[in-house]
C-alpha cells in the first residue's frame, strides 16, 4: 500500500491531502490507518516525526466527515 486511497481514505480527503502535499503514508500510517478506520483500538510506538498523531487523527476526521468513505 503506497497511497492513502488504498488505506481506505476517501477520494475527497485524498485530494485534500494532495493539496497539502501529503501524498504517501509513512510506515506507521500504513499499519495504523486501516485498523483505526475499522474502529479497532490501537497502541503504536514509532520514532518522533514519523506521523503517529496523523495516523490516529486522519481516521477520526474521516469518520466524522459527512461524505461516505
PETANOR-V789937 format. One record per pair of residues at least 12 apart in sequence whose C-alpha atoms are under 10 Angstrom apart, sorted by the first residue. I is the first residue (numbers start at 1). J is the second residue. Records with the same first field share a line. If there is no record, write none. Layout:
BEGIN
I = J, J
END
This chain:
BEGIN
1 = 24, 25, 27, 30, 31
2 = 23, 24, 25, 26, 27, 30
3 = 22, 23, 24, 25, 26, 30
4 = 17, 18, 22, 23, 24, 25, 29, 30, 33, 34
5 = 24, 69
6 = 30, 34
7 = 25, 29, 30, 31, 32, 33, 34, 35, 37
8 = 33, 34, 35, 37, 38, 59, 62, 69
9 = 33, 34, 37, 58, 59, 62, 63, 69
10 = 62, 65, 67, 68, 69
11 = 67, 68, 69
12 = 62, 67, 68, 69
13 = 58, 61, 62, 65, 67, 69
25 = 50, 51, 54, 55
26 = 50, 51, 52, 54, 55
27 = 46, 50, 51, 52, 55
28 = 44, 45, 46, 47, 50, 51, 52, 53, 54, 55, 56
29 = 50, 51, 52, 53, 54, 55, 56, 58
30 = 55
31 = 44, 55
32 = 44, 52, 54, 55, 56, 59
33 = 52, 54, 55, 56, 57, 58, 59, 60
34 = 55, 59
35 = 56, 59
36 = 55, 56, 57, 58, 59, 60, 63
37 = 56, 58, 59, 60, 61, 62, 63, 69
38 = 59, 63
39 = 59, 60, 63
42 = 56
43 = 56
44 = 56
END
